[in-house]
Amino acid sequence: MAERTKVCVLRSYIVAGAVLALLGVKPSLAQEGFHLTSPAKVTIGRDYGFLANNRKLTDTILVVQPPQLTFSNTSLRRNFAASYQPEIELFDNNRNLNAWNHTGTASFAFRITERLHFKATDDLVVTQDPTRSIAGSLLFLPRRGFKQNIAHVALDYSMSHKNTVSFSFDNVAASAPLNTPAFPGTGRASNGGTVSLAHTFKPKRTMTATYSLLNGKAQFAGLSYEAEWTHDFMVHLSAGLLKDGGESYLMSIQSEKRVGGVWLNGGYHRILSIFGSSIPGGTPIGNDLVLPVAVGRHDAYHIFSAGISGKMSHRTGVELAAAKTMNKSGIANRDINNVSGRFKLDYILAERLKVYTDLQFYNQTYNVFVGTPIERRRYLAGIQFDISRPNRVSRFPEQTKPTQR
């Protein structure tokens, strides 16, 4: 086992060296084929209080994130793209926890006729640190192997320039997030078919009605409204009802406002899934319904979120985010009450070179899912090399887009 660990560590260091060697490679300007589409990052710091093998540990960590490799192929009627992003985690004292995490995406779009379009996407996550890797996760979990694959296919038909009807199917295959008999193995929907009708009142102002039939004979109906005003104010409103024996409602209020060079965002969400939410970075299939979904009334989660993201000056960027999750089940030790936060500050040294600091914290009270409170802190500093092809520069600051934790 020790020899195998040494081999894995050596392999990780070789890959890290290869990443640094890539920094001398001239970025590809080709529009087709293989190209690099994200910066390379090397981060070092301390991780306090993370759970692994039923112990709370503290260690110095090195995280190496090579550039994302993307393949694209387009024509007048179709568009195909696939990407792969590795991440290497190296520990100073607990080298048995060294890990190679993966994320991959694939998408295909085909214009059957001028009005009828087909699209399909697939997203894969393989990680040893699900707390950081599951976007919008409501539970802070121990370090352990986690795999998740989200598949989506849809057929969109434009009845007019204002009305579009869509038929879609979603499926989620995921590892059990919690290794405990107390976590219910039933009452969670992992796939569903959806029909939706979207009506555009004005450019970038859309009302969408959704109906979903989920596995286990659960049904969902909802209504959402998306609006954008003058490039600097956005609103998302939605409400829905999930019926499966009992009934439970979902709702969401989310807004974003640009002030100078930064975006401010805030919202409230009532959802039924520990796997994610409509908080930016989540993966809802519509109207705040996220798979896998818990269908018991006691599994409703209330999330309050707020954040700031953007440029404070020509060279300085900031990302500040906080979220609070509450779940009152009425069952002893099952309630979830957690708070997470992040402060990330970066400074541009040169056109393609950036340094940053990243502070993260996760607080979670005791609950039967995990079995112990979590008080995790991460203090990191890193350097980012942008070797991808240059993007078109907008005169507006980028909209809030949280990065991976």
C-alpha angles and dihedrals in degrees: 000000000000090000091050090050090052091051091050091049091048091049090050092051091049090053090047089053090050090053091054090047089056089064089082093054116108110240116253116247095191116126093208136046125019123353140150114256107178138043124265113244134196115189132179130182148106128296113201125197102357116159120240130156091355092303134105109234139185122201147151111258137196117201119192118189114185119205117284111257114219133185118198135179124178140176136170092281107025140046125193127180135167129179139184127200121186126193126195121205118194124185126203101212103013100052092161085073094059107130144187109212124193139199124182136176136188130184135180127186126182129184104217093177134345089274103030120071132176125203137174132183136182127192124191130190124184112176146150092210109055093170089070098032106048105082111230094000113174095203128064106221137194121259106274139128113290130177128185132175122186118192124188131179125178142176115206124194122188106214089181138341088278104037128062128174120200134193116195144166125207130190131181123194112185142160116255101273094211128045099212134104089227092071108092114243093199135054096055122117115217100175139026145169118232137193119191138177119207124195121191113210096180133349108302094004112106138167116201129191116200137191122183131185109203132194113272089044093278117151132203132191125179149157128217137183125204122187138171124190124198095329093287110072128051132177133191120189125173143159133180147164126232117200124192111140089314128034131241132174131224127203140171138190116185130162137175128197130185115222112181107308098345138070121227119203136180139161154153124233134184109194140158105224135083089201098075149309143222089274104125107282095035124114111230119172090215141315094017095303109138127184131261089040127188111224102196119105091232090060096072114125127202115209127188115189139177135171151163125214134168145064123324091185140351090283105023127079131182138197120188122173138166134177135180123199126194131182121178107192099162088231117115115257093359099097117108119217115165142152128201132183143175138194117188123176124182135184127200112228095175138352093281101019126083135168124202147176121218126194119185134174136184124191121182128169121227115286133166092248095067101016099220139052117264123220105169127170130184123192111185142169126188152161127237126205115196106207098153122107115281118267129219109272117230124207088225122077114252116269118252108287114166114217125223113289 
